[in-house]
Amino acid sequence: MTMRAQILLLTLLPLAVLAVLAMTAVRIPVPEIGRGYVVHIELPVTDTPEALPDVAGANSAPLVVIDAGHGGHDPGAAGQGYREKTIVLDLARALRDELEKGGEVRVALTRDEDRYLVHAERVDIARKLGADLFISIHADSAGDAADVTGASIYTLSNQASSQAAARFAERENASDRLNGVDVGGESDAVSTILVELSQRRTQEKSDELARLILREADGVIDFHPQARRSAALKVLRAPDVPSILFESGFITNEEDAQRLASPEGRSRFAEVMARAIRIYFARQQES
C-alpha cells in the first residue's frame, strides 16, 4: 500500500465508523455546550473561624491550655522507633487527665488528634480562650549523640541563652514552613511599648512556673545539665499568657524514649507538672 493510500485510509476510516453508527441509530452522548456544561464546586468560606477546643472544668477556675507540639505532616523528632508528635500528644493527654482529677483548674488541649497547627494558631487558641497558663510539650533530638539525655524548660527571651538554644529556636520556628513556604504569618516584632511591658510581666510568671516545676520534679524527673533555657520561640510569644515549652527528654536516647512512651513515665510527668501548676495558681491567688 502506497503512502497516499495509507493517508486516505486514515482519513476515511473515522467517517465510515460515524456513518455506521448513524445508520444503526447509536447515539454518542456529547456534552451540552452552555449552562449545563459548567461544573459548580462549593468553596470553603475563608472567614469562618476554626472551632475552639473544648474546655473541661468549672467556669470560675483558672485555665491551662496544653499544647502537644508538631502533628499531622510534621512528625517532629524521631528516634528509637518513636515519633515526637505521638509521644507528646500522649503526655499532653496524661497531664490533662491529671489536672481534671484535681478539679482546681480548667483544661484544654490545642490538639487532641494527629493534626498540624502553625505556631500562631496554637498561641491564638490560648489567647481566645483567655488562658491563664500555656504549656507546650515537646521531645528533643540530639541526632547521633544517643547518650544525651534529660528534660529541660524553655521560657521566652529575645536573646537565646546559648547557641544550642538558638539552633533549637530556629528549628522550631521553621516548622511553620510547608514545602519551603512560610505559612506561620507570625511577626517577630513587638509593636508597642505596652505589649513589651505586658510581655515582661508575663515572662516573670513564666519563670516562676519553671522554677516550681524544677523543684517539684527533683528526684522524680531527670533533667539535662542545662535544665533552664530561654529562646525566641514563636509558640511562647503571647504577651499576656504565661508560657513555657517543656522538653520532656531526648527521643534519640533509648532510656528517655522508653520512659516517655511508658504509662509509668507519663504518669510521673503528669503528677509533677500538675502539682507545680496547682502551687503556681495558689501563689497567684495569694499575691
Secondary structure as the mmCIF struct_conf table of DSSP 4:
data_model
#
loop_
_struct_conf.conf_type_id
_struct_conf.id
_struct_conf.beg_label_comp_id
_struct_conf.beg_label_asym_id
_struct_conf.beg_label_seq_id
_struct_conf.end_label_comp_id
_struct_conf.end_label_asym_id
_struct_conf.end_label_seq_id
HELX_RH_AL_P HELX_RH_AL_P1 MET A 3 MET A 23
TURN_TY1_P TURN_TY1_P1 THR A 24 ALA A 25
HELX_LH_PP_P HELX_LH_PP_P1 VAL A 26 PRO A 29
HELX_LH_PP_P HELX_LH_PP_P2 PRO A 31 GLU A 32
BEND BEND1 ILE A 33 GLY A 34
HELX_RH_3T_P HELX_RH_3T_P1 ARG A 35 TYR A 37
HELX_LH_PP_P HELX_LH_PP_P3 VAL A 38 HIS A 40
HELX_LH_PP_P HELX_LH_PP_P4 GLU A 42 VAL A 45
TURN_TY1_P TURN_TY1_P2 THR A 46 ASP A 47
HELX_LH_PP_P HELX_LH_PP_P5 THR A 48 ASP A 54
STRN STRN1 ALA A 56 ALA A 56
BEND BEND2 GLY A 57 GLY A 57
TURN_TY1_P TURN_TY1_P3 ASN A 59 SER A 60
BEND BEND3 ALA A 61 ALA A 61
STRN STRN2 LEU A 63 ALA A 68
STRN STRN3 GLY A 71 GLY A 71
TURN_TY1_P TURN_TY1_P4 GLY A 72 HIS A 73
STRN STRN4 ASP A 74 ASP A 74
STRN STRN5 ALA A 78 GLY A 79
TURN_TY1_P TURN_TY1_P5 GLN A 80 GLY A 81
STRN STRN6 TYR A 82 ARG A 83
HELX_RH_AL_P HELX_RH_AL_P2 GLU A 84 GLY A 102
BEND BEND4 GLU A 104 VAL A 105
STRN STRN7 ARG A 106 LEU A 109
BEND BEND5 THR A 110 THR A 110
BEND BEND6 ASP A 112 ASP A 114
HELX_RH_AL_P HELX_RH_AL_P3 HIS A 119 LEU A 129
TURN_TY1_P TURN_TY1_P6 GLY A 130 GLY A 130
BEND BEND7 ASP A 132 ASP A 132
STRN STRN8 LEU A 133 ASP A 140
TURN_TY1_P TURN_TY1_P7 GLY A 143 ASP A 144
TURN_TY1_P TURN_TY1_P8 ALA A 146 ASP A 147
STRN STRN9 ALA A 151 LEU A 156
BEND BEND8 ASN A 158 GLN A 159
BEND BEND9 SER A 161 SER A 162
HELX_RH_AL_P HELX_RH_AL_P4 GLN A 163 ALA A 174
TURN_TY1_P TURN_TY1_P9 SER A 175 ASP A 176
STRN STRN10 ARG A 177 LEU A 178
TURN_TY1_P TURN_TY1_P10 ASN A 179 GLY A 180
STRN STRN11 VAL A 181 ASP A 182
BEND BEND10 ALA A 189 ALA A 189
HELX_RH_AL_P HELX_RH_AL_P5 ILE A 193 ALA A 217
TURN_TY1_P TURN_TY1_P11 ASP A 218 VAL A 220
BEND BEND11 ILE A 221 ILE A 221
STRN STRN12 PHE A 223 ALA A 231
HELX_RH_3T_P HELX_RH_3T_P2 LYS A 234 LEU A 236
TURN_TY1_P TURN_TY1_P12 PRO A 239 ASP A 240
BEND BEND12 VAL A 241 VAL A 241
STRN STRN13 SER A 243 PHE A 250
TURN_TY1_P TURN_TY1_P13 ILE A 251 THR A 252
BEND BEND13 ASN A 253 ASN A 253
HELX_RH_AL_P HELX_RH_AL_P6 GLU A 254 ALA A 261
BEND BEND14 SER A 262 SER A 262
HELX_RH_AL_P HELX_RH_AL_P7 PRO A 263 GLU A 286
#
